[in-house]
Amino acid sequence: MKKSSALLLAAVLMISGSCSNVGSSGTRTVFTTIPDTSDDPEPDGTTVTGAFDLPEWDISFLLDLTDDHPDKLYRNDEYDAELLVFRTGDTYFTYSTERKMAGWTRTYPEVPAEMEMPEGCFELISADITRYTGGEAGYMGNPHIKTIKSIRSMTQTEAAAYCEMEQYKPGDTLYNEPRCFGEYIVINVFGGKVCVYREGKLCGEYGTEIQAEAAIGLRKIPDISVKMERLGNYNAYVFRCGDSYLTYCPHIGMNPCWTEYINSDFGSEPQEFTLNDGEGVYLKHAEVMKLNGGNARYVNTPMIISAGDIEQVDYSFIARCIEPFWAEKRAQSSPGTTSPEWSEFSDGYNAMFDRTTAGTWLIYQINDKYLVYLDDYTEKRQTAECGTVYEAAKFISEYR
């Protein structure tokens, strides 16, 4: 128990214990209530049960001796606070140059009726507010605007200068704050959609930054019929076969095949790293998008927007995400017995692995060819290019 709380509690108990006694000075402190015969309601905080009953006082706050806990909600009042306000959809964001809350943050509950403004517009307001931090919702200085003192409309240019708004850069992943690019304002609303505005007018809502960037002239999408879906932060594998980079993303709903690498410009090579033939990397926290349809007939194909952390890996690591080349299958000629046979490649799987005394093998089926790679733990290299899966199996079996 904290000393201050203990002293306060003791004081209340001492006063309660002496409240009906006459002191040595002859004065009396009365906390009891006289029976009420009128029809008037009792004052808040008291309950009459008898001529000499004490009222019920709520002292639960004295018994809560904890100053802090994980979900505690903190409040801080500010008077005549100056806030820049921006509206996107039904959400209002505010910015304080006084830095009492760093950056942009949305308002706490509904805004006053007099502050309602068109979507995509900016206003500079002076208001009495209460900021909320913590709580189960995890507030971070979100302002509850209580009383509006003044409102002034701002142009997009004035607002950008007032808050020193950040410039949008290609590939940016936005988190709930407006950024400017020329005559445009771009904002990612809670990761669900990207909105583009121009001088208070909504130009469009897009599912991905790539589509938004195409709308403001930052890039061109070669095939606008491609359906793009934001996946977010995931891991992925990349392997180089000859002149081709292949990608595999082990995420539910993604293509189980290794597919041609696709960067954010729809190019076929990574923009953040290079590999030699036979080398592979593991991408941690890559920004991945899923593609479907279009002229290329994508089927749940990964597009790597940014590579994240890049880790070069050996074939044993890559083998964790692909099927074994050899499998124990039942021999038809001898029921009840098994014999080793190679697994068949299929539309669902175009990469397999094997382990022998020579090292770890990777076999990729590319354009009706079977490229055989060996990692003998001293180097990684392509050892054969076979026309059939039988030739690949024979080569591995006879390799010395």
PEJOCOR-V631783 format. One record per pair of residues at least 24 apart in sequence whose ideal C-beta (glycine too) atoms are under 6 Angstrom apart, sorted by the first residue. I is the first residue (numbers start at 0). J is the second residue. D is the distance in whole Angstrom. If there is no record, write none. Layout:
i={I | I}
j={J | J}
d={D | D}
//
This chain:
i={0 | 1 | 4 | 8 | 70 | 71 | 72 | 72 | 73 | 73 | 74 | 75 | 76 | 77 | 78 | 79 | 80 | 80 | 81 | 82 | 83 | 83 | 83 | 84 | 84 | 85 | 85 | 86 | 86 | 87 | 87 | 87 | 93 | 94 | 100 | 103 | 104 | 104 | 106 | 107 | 107 | 107 | 110 | 111 | 113 | 114 | 119 | 119 | 119 | 120 | 121 | 121 | 122 | 122 | 123 | 123 | 124 | 125 | 155 | 169 | 180 | 183 | 185 | 221 | 222 | 222 | 224 | 225 | 225 | 225 | 226 | 226 | 227 | 227 | 228 | 229 | 230 | 230 | 232 | 233 | 234 | 235 | 235 | 236 | 237 | 238 | 239 | 239 | 239 | 240 | 240 | 240 | 241 | 244 | 246 | 248 | 248 | 249 | 253 | 254 | 254 | 254 | 255 | 256 | 257 | 257 | 258 | 261 | 263 | 271 | 272 | 277 | 277 | 277 | 277 | 279 | 279 | 280 | 280 | 281 | 281 | 282 | 282 | 283 | 283 | 284 | 313 | 314 | 314 | 314 | 315 | 318 | 321 | 321 | 321 | 322 | 322 | 324 | 324 | 324 | 325 | 341 | 353 | 357 | 360 | 362}
j={64 | 64 | 64 | 61 | 135 | 133 | 133 | 134 | 132 | 133 | 129 | 130 | 129 | 128 | 127 | 125 | 126 | 128 | 125 | 124 | 123 | 161 | 162 | 122 | 124 | 121 | 177 | 116 | 118 | 186 | 188 | 194 | 142 | 162 | 140 | 176 | 140 | 141 | 142 | 131 | 141 | 143 | 144 | 147 | 147 | 147 | 196 | 199 | 201 | 199 | 153 | 158 | 150 | 152 | 151 | 153 | 150 | 149 | 198 | 217 | 215 | 215 | 211 | 265 | 293 | 294 | 293 | 290 | 292 | 293 | 291 | 292 | 288 | 290 | 289 | 288 | 287 | 289 | 284 | 287 | 283 | 282 | 285 | 281 | 280 | 279 | 274 | 276 | 278 | 363 | 365 | 370 | 276 | 268 | 301 | 287 | 301 | 320 | 299 | 298 | 299 | 300 | 347 | 349 | 349 | 350 | 300 | 302 | 304 | 306 | 309 | 372 | 379 | 380 | 381 | 312 | 317 | 309 | 311 | 310 | 312 | 306 | 307 | 307 | 308 | 308 | 374 | 359 | 361 | 374 | 359 | 352 | 350 | 351 | 352 | 348 | 351 | 351 | 353 | 362 | 353 | 392 | 395 | 398 | 395 | 391}
d={5 | 6 | 5 | 5 | 5 | 5 | 5 | 4 | 5 | 5 | 5 | 5 | 5 | 5 | 5 | 6 | 6 | 5 | 6 | 5 | 6 | 6 | 5 | 5 | 6 | 5 | 6 | 5 | 5 | 5 | 6 | 6 | 6 | 5 | 4 | 4 | 6 | 5 | 6 | 5 | 5 | 4 | 6 | 6 | 5 | 6 | 4 | 5 | 6 | 5 | 4 | 4 | 6 | 6 | 5 | 5 | 5 | 5 | 5 | 5 | 6 | 5 | 6 | 5 | 4 | 5 | 5 | 6 | 6 | 4 | 5 | 5 | 6 | 6 | 4 | 6 | 5 | 6 | 5 | 5 | 6 | 5 | 5 | 6 | 5 | 4 | 4 | 6 | 6 | 5 | 6 | 5 | 6 | 6 | 5 | 6 | 4 | 5 | 5 | 6 | 4 | 5 | 5 | 5 | 6 | 5 | 5 | 4 | 5 | 4 | 5 | 5 | 4 | 5 | 5 | 6 | 5 | 5 | 5 | 5 | 5 | 5 | 5 | 5 | 4 | 6 | 5 | 4 | 5 | 4 | 5 | 4 | 5 | 6 | 5 | 5 | 5 | 4 | 4 | 6 | 6 | 4 | 6 | 6 | 6 | 6}
//
